Amino acid sequence: DLIRMRFRRSHQLDHEEAKRRADEIADDLCKQFRLTSTWQGDYLLVSGNGVNGHLHVAEENIEIEIRLGLALKLMEGPIRRVIEKEIDQHLV
């Protein structure tokens, strides 16, 4: 089984700015967790060793879903805190 983490933050940004912020969040996460990212429409797909997921830029919110392999179960708490910190840093 995979460990699923979901995050949602509302925003009042125009679509392009929201996508730019999602890019910044993903860039930081990619550096910290050695992930790669690719845009597909309004979804920014991220993947790496034992980690995959996406950032979805919607009109009023940004949703992030990350799936961790079981090897990262013990890191779930620290990874969750890093992701929340990055989201709040770029969306506040």
RAUR-V529747 format. One record per residue. N is the residue number from 1. OMEGA is omega in whole degrees, 0 to 359 (999 if undefined). BURIAL is # if it has 24 or more other ideal C-beta (glycine too) atoms within 12 Angstrom, else .. Layout:
BEGIN
n=N omega=OMEGA burial=BURIAL
n=N omega=OMEGA burial=BURIAL
END
This chain:
BEGIN
n=1 omega=177 burial=.
n=2 omega=175 burial=.
n=3 omega=181 burial=#
n=4 omega=174 burial=.
n=5 omega=178 burial=#
n=6 omega=179 burial=.
n=7 omega=175 burial=#
n=8 omega=175 burial=.
n=9 omega=177 burial=#
n=10 omega=178 burial=.
n=11 omega=176 burial=#
n=12 omega=182 burial=.
n=13 omega=172 burial=.
n=14 omega=190 burial=.
n=15 omega=182 burial=.
n=16 omega=179 burial=.
n=17 omega=178 burial=.
n=18 omega=178 burial=#
n=19 omega=179 burial=#
n=20 omega=179 burial=.
n=21 omega=177 burial=#
n=22 omega=177 burial=#
n=23 omega=179 burial=#
n=24 omega=178 burial=#
n=25 omega=182 burial=#
n=26 omega=179 burial=#
n=27 omega=180 burial=.
n=28 omega=180 burial=#
n=29 omega=180 burial=#
n=30 omega=178 burial=#
n=31 omega=184 burial=.
n=32 omega=186 burial=.
n=33 omega=179 burial=#
n=34 omega=179 burial=.
n=35 omega=169 burial=#
n=36 omega=181 burial=.
n=37 omega=180 burial=#
n=38 omega=176 burial=.
n=39 omega=168 burial=.
n=40 omega=184 burial=.
n=41 omega=180 burial=.
n=42 omega=178 burial=.
n=43 omega=174 burial=.
n=44 omega=184 burial=#
n=45 omega=178 burial=#
n=46 omega=178 burial=#
n=47 omega=179 burial=.
n=48 omega=183 burial=#
n=49 omega=179 burial=.
n=50 omega=182 burial=.
n=51 omega=168 burial=#
n=52 omega=181 burial=#
n=53 omega=181 burial=#
n=54 omega=168 burial=#
n=55 omega=179 burial=#
n=56 omega=179 burial=#
n=57 omega=177 burial=#
n=58 omega=185 burial=.
n=59 omega=185 burial=.
n=60 omega=179 burial=.
n=61 omega=171 burial=#
n=62 omega=178 burial=#
n=63 omega=177 burial=#
n=64 omega=173 burial=#
n=65 omega=180 burial=#
n=66 omega=175 burial=#
n=67 omega=180 burial=#
n=68 omega=172 burial=#
n=69 omega=183 burial=.
n=70 omega=180 burial=.
n=71 omega=182 burial=.
n=72 omega=184 burial=.
n=73 omega=181 burial=.
n=74 omega=180 burial=.
n=75 omega=185 burial=.
n=76 omega=181 burial=.
n=77 omega=179 burial=.
n=78 omega=179 burial=.
n=79 omega=178 burial=#
n=80 omega=181 burial=.
n=81 omega=179 burial=.
n=82 omega=181 burial=#
n=83 omega=180 burial=#
n=84 omega=179 burial=#
n=85 omega=180 burial=.
n=86 omega=180 burial=#
n=87 omega=184 burial=#
n=88 omega=180 burial=.
n=89 omega=185 burial=.
n=90 omega=183 burial=#
n=91 omega=181 burial=#
n=92 omega=999 burial=.
END
